[in-house]
Amino acid sequence: MTEAKRPFVTKERIEELVKKYPTPFHLYDERGIRENARRVNEAFAWNGGYREFFAVKATPNPAIMQILREEGCGMDCSSLTELMLCERQGITGGEIMFSSNDTPAEDFVLAAKLGATINLDDITHINFLEKTIGYIPETICCRFNPGGYFEIQNTIMDSPGDAKYGMTKPQMFQAYRILMEKGAKEFGIHAFLASNTTTDDYYPALAMQLFRLAVELHEETGAHIGFINLSGGVGIPYRPDGHKPDIMAIGEGVRKVYEQILVPAGMGDVRIFTEMGRYMLGPYGCLVTKCIHQKHIHKEYIGVDACACNLMRPAMYGAYHHVTVAGKEDAPCDHLYDVTGGLCENNDKFATDRWLPAINVGDYLVIHDTGAHGHAMGYNYNGKLRSAEVLLCEDGSDRLIRRAETPDDYFATLNF
Ligand SMILES: *Cc1c(COP(=O)(O)O)cnc(C)c1O
């Protein structure tokens, strides 16, 4: 079988890069990021107020944020340091959505200081926020959790009933009334009901629920609904045979529901927001790593210089990440390998029982689709250091956008 999925970087380019940046490192493709962001904006251009707020947690790097900002995106933050990433780049006000949960007081303080749009995860956060910052902002959003199961055409996509996020429907009505009494003037609705969905029906089905709720909320409380935030959850095909969501079809699907539900209710001015992370960045990053050992015991093992500390998804969720051996894109996949990192944990495997071309020590492996929730989920277990991040620029040049950690970084927080 030949490869259906090709890396955005060639073996020759990798060999140049490793002279400057030792493996492992995460590599990002500026061209891919920009082209995709433009398609997203085009898909929702029918909505005059549309905006994608990039989920910063997916790839919290200022260089990446800057590219997306240039393409018109705002930023979705969920923690103090993510807000600080915005602050240091001069991103403020309506450019920031603050969607967090179990929120510490200091996070609300900075969100309010920056003028971010605050998305409340719980009804009790109304009092908590008011006590913390001394007022209720005029523009405010509430996160909805319908409970039960989220189904599309009788297929269960996820179970919001088990999720810790958001408010129940009765709480949404109550929250809006309380917030209005406390001076809120413009409202948003937010919900995140399923993750990594590759069906084109997810956003339209979610939009249908949220638009109906918006009409009810508006009619019963009189609240002015300014925007509806469809949040994240649009997936990417991690497997070579996976379906790539058709963002134009998704945008069109949301438009139809908008015309069907909001427009007849006199709510044709509602702005649509999204808060995607994975769809914006996932395919446009990869982890470049080198084979440093081969081991033949009960199975065949390829030991690479990256480990789960550089990419946690396979170890944490058993997630599939496609692997390409650089320069062997068209070689037959006739060897069965486990590709492992060096953690003292047997789940530190990037691939298990994977058919790949014959691999030699010194070969470079490209682990695909690490642009979102890749480096970001890194950690220091076993004393492993987090890797560099490198940007492959549109003009073909490369730029170090985060250096690799050194032992000094590791020791910096210790007290000897
Ligand atoms: C994680 C997250 C996102 C982004 O999710 P993706 O699956 O990466 O699109 C958006 N909004 C919130 C509140 C999140 O927690």
PDBQT file of the ligand as one rigid body, heavy atoms in Angstrom, charges set to zero:
ROOT
HETATM    1  C1  LIG A 501     -10.846  22.788  23.697  1.00  0.00    +0.000 C 
HETATM    2  C2  LIG A 501     -11.854  23.843  23.477  1.00  0.00    +0.000 A 
HETATM    3  C3  LIG A 501     -12.083  24.368  22.195  1.00  0.00    +0.000 A 
HETATM    4  C4  LIG A 501     -11.387  23.848  20.968  1.00  0.00    +0.000 C 
HETATM    5  O1  LIG A 501     -11.704  22.539  20.711  1.00  0.00    +0.000 OA
HETATM    6  P1  LIG A 501     -11.221  21.810  19.376  1.00  0.00    +0.000 P 
HETATM    7  O2  LIG A 501     -11.747  20.426  19.514  1.00  0.00    +0.000 OA
HETATM    8  O3  LIG A 501      -9.745  21.878  19.370  1.00  0.00    +0.000 OA
HETATM    9  O4  LIG A 501     -11.814  22.537  18.239  1.00  0.00    +0.000 OA
HETATM   10  C5  LIG A 501     -13.005  25.382  22.072  1.00  0.00    +0.000 A 
HETATM   11  N1  LIG A 501     -13.671  25.873  23.138  1.00  0.00    +0.000 NA
HETATM   12  C6  LIG A 501     -13.472  25.407  24.377  1.00  0.00    +0.000 A 
HETATM   13  C7  LIG A 501     -14.236  25.997  25.504  1.00  0.00    +0.000 C 
HETATM   14  C8  LIG A 501     -12.577  24.363  24.595  1.00  0.00    +0.000 A 
HETATM   15  O5  LIG A 501     -12.400  23.894  25.827  1.00  0.00    +0.000 OA
ENDROOT
TORSDOF 0
